[in-house]
Amino acid sequence: MKNNLKFGLVGLVAGILNGMFGAGGGIIVVPMLEKAGINPKNSHATSIAIIAGLSFLSFFGYYFGGHIDFQNTLGYIPAGAVGVIFGSHLLKKIKTDLLRRIFGIIIIISSIRLFFK
């Protein structure tokens, strides 16, 4: 029961972040999954699955609100698809410590960029 409440709260926060920013729930979901005892690689992969569902729902909210620029969207999809394939294969090969460091560096860089904008 306690884990269900915790996961529900994490899902709520991830959904709010996804709805507000279009993504970002992984910053919350990955550490919470790891705290729940899921290994880091599975935490990252599971986070993607969670965020995919939330992003799908967010898409409809933004679409019906008239906030999606499809001309720009279509330009990102082919290279993004290649990146997804490369990234999912890389996740299998990368060491857990390096994965955590890369994730931490991305969070730090992102927060510094946001702070100074």
C-alpha positions as CSV (number, residue, x, y, z in Angstrom):
1,M,0.0,0.0,0.0
2,K,2.8,2.4,0.9
3,N,4.6,1.8,-2.4
4,N,1.4,2.3,-4.3
5,L,0.9,5.7,-2.7
6,K,4.6,6.6,-3.3
7,F,4.4,5.5,-7.0
8,G,1.1,7.4,-7.3
9,L,2.6,10.5,-6.0
10,V,5.6,10.2,-8.2
11,G,3.3,9.6,-11.2
12,L,1.3,12.7,-10.3
13,V,4.5,14.8,-10.1
14,A,5.8,13.3,-13.3
15,G,2.5,14.0,-15.0
16,I,2.5,17.6,-13.9
17,L,6.1,18.1,-15.1
18,N,5.2,16.5,-18.4
19,G,2.1,18.6,-18.8
20,M,3.9,21.8,-18.0
21,F,7.2,21.3,-19.8
22,G,6.4,18.6,-22.3
23,A,8.9,16.3,-20.5
24,G,11.1,16.2,-17.4
25,G,9.3,13.6,-15.4
26,G,12.3,11.3,-15.8
27,I,14.2,13.5,-13.4
28,I,11.7,12.5,-10.7
29,V,10.9,9.0,-11.8
30,V,14.4,7.6,-12.2
31,P,15.6,8.3,-8.7
32,M,12.3,7.1,-7.2
33,L,12.5,3.8,-9.1
34,E,16.0,3.3,-7.9
35,K,15.0,4.0,-4.3
36,A,12.3,1.4,-4.8
37,G,15.0,-1.1,-5.5
38,I,15.0,-1.2,-9.3
39,N,18.5,-1.3,-10.8
40,P,19.6,1.9,-12.6
41,K,19.4,0.6,-16.2
42,N,15.9,-0.7,-15.6
43,S,14.9,2.5,-13.8
44,H,15.9,4.5,-16.9
45,A,14.1,2.2,-19.3
46,T,11.0,2.0,-17.1
47,S,11.0,5.8,-16.8
48,I,10.9,6.0,-20.6
49,A,7.9,3.8,-20.6
50,I,6.1,5.9,-18.0
51,I,7.0,9.1,-19.7
52,A,5.9,7.8,-23.1
53,G,2.4,7.2,-21.8
54,L,2.4,10.6,-20.1
55,S,3.8,12.3,-23.3
56,F,1.1,10.6,-25.4
57,L,-1.6,12.1,-23.1
58,S,0.2,15.5,-23.0
59,F,0.2,15.5,-26.8
60,F,-3.6,15.5,-26.9
61,G,-3.8,18.3,-24.4
62,Y,-1.4,20.4,-26.4
63,Y,-2.9,19.4,-29.7
64,F,-6.5,20.3,-28.7
65,G,-5.1,23.5,-27.2
66,G,-3.6,24.4,-30.6
67,H,0.0,24.6,-29.3
68,I,1.8,22.1,-31.7
69,D,3.8,23.3,-34.6
70,F,3.7,20.2,-36.9
71,Q,6.1,21.7,-39.5
72,N,8.9,21.9,-36.9
73,T,7.9,18.6,-35.2
74,L,8.3,16.5,-38.3
75,G,11.9,17.7,-38.8
76,Y,13.0,16.3,-35.5
77,I,11.4,12.8,-35.8
78,P,13.8,11.0,-38.2
79,A,17.0,12.0,-36.3
80,G,15.3,11.4,-33.0
81,A,14.3,7.9,-34.1
82,V,17.9,7.2,-34.9
83,G,19.0,8.6,-31.5
84,V,16.4,6.4,-29.7
85,I,17.8,3.3,-31.4
86,F,21.4,4.2,-30.6
87,G,20.6,5.3,-27.0
88,S,18.7,2.1,-26.2
89,H,21.6,0.0,-27.5
90,L,24.1,2.2,-25.6
91,L,22.2,1.7,-22.3
92,K,22.8,-2.0,-22.5
93,K,26.5,-1.5,-22.8
94,I,27.3,1.4,-20.5
95,K,28.4,0.8,-16.9
96,T,26.0,1.8,-14.2
97,D,28.4,4.2,-12.5
98,L,28.9,6.0,-15.8
99,L,25.2,6.1,-16.5
100,R,24.6,7.8,-13.1
101,R,27.3,10.3,-13.8
102,I,26.0,11.2,-17.2
103,F,22.5,11.5,-15.9
104,G,23.7,13.8,-13.1
105,I,25.8,15.9,-15.5
106,I,22.8,16.4,-17.7
107,I,20.6,17.5,-14.7
108,I,23.3,19.9,-13.6
109,I,23.9,21.4,-17.0
110,S,20.1,21.8,-17.6
111,S,19.6,23.5,-14.2
112,I,22.5,25.9,-14.8
113,R,21.1,26.8,-18.2
114,L,17.6,27.4,-16.8
115,F,19.0,29.4,-13.9
116,F,20.8,31.8,-16.1
117,K,18.1,32.3,-18.8
